[in-house]
């Protein structure tokens, strides 16, 4: 294997939704890819660098059993990139990712966000091969246990409440892991919520397709890199778009405030407005320093211009005086405005 081959970490095992993000540079771009057949020993994404010094090449995919392992792979330069789910349009933020971005023990000091990718997510109800020969039309209500990643339950609530009320739900590390468990299950009638891709990979039957509540169910992934690795700084991630409007730049900043100081949060948020940064989302996670005190995550956007090219730097400078701490997690192109 060439020493300069790019390596991309993702939440495994193989056939998870993170695995379905295929990184390819046509402009460069990021596009979803459903692998027709997977060799578990040779599972790759294609990635082409934007810089002329990089030739079109494939990159090794490195499945990891947890989000933390993927973060660590980037921090320790075992992987050049990590593809991490950040939020879902139906079920909201991915708490595990926010907890890692909180970085309370300063484990990921060199990790930053360099891109994003939107993947439309279609879930299937998967069962062991041959369990229900007549498919969903012949389903007799005999499933006694369901497996999936915690984020998927809220995306399929309508089906679950109508047909699986009271059925035991088991959280697993990824949707693909649920499919794998069902493929080997012999002691009970179990099912998993995962993708068609996972069904093909693990050799299970699809009992029912497209079980998500909304047809536009979409997960946004963040692309992570290590700030000390120069070659990854040269890559840009852009999804194809027909929009003629100017693209905006997104920035993610985390900070904590003195909760005993009246107006501390309002003062911090006003800094973004003062520098022309449009707040697009705010999330919180417990600080774990004191109960009921939080780390805030703010995403903001701007359309780059000569007038605001230093807006983020100036905002961060002011935030350092108005907060207990703040951290810039990086800036990247807003793929929805491309």
ABEGO torsion letter per residue (X at the ends): XBAABBBBBBBOBBGBAAAABBBBBAOBBBBBBBBABBBAABBBBBBBBABAABBBBBBBBBBBABAAAAAAAAAAGABABBBBBABBAAAEBBAAAAAAAAGAAGABAABBBABBBBBBBBBBBBBBBGABAAEAAABAGABABBBBBAAAAAAAAAAAAAAABGBBBBBBABAAAAAAAAAABAABBBBBBBBAAAAAAAGBBBABBGABABAABBBBBBBBBBAABAAAAABBBBBBBABABBBBBBBBBBBBBBAABBGAAAAAAAAAAAAGBBBABBBBBBAGABBGBBBBBBBBBBBBBAAAAAAAAAAAAAAAAABABBBBAEBBBBAAAX
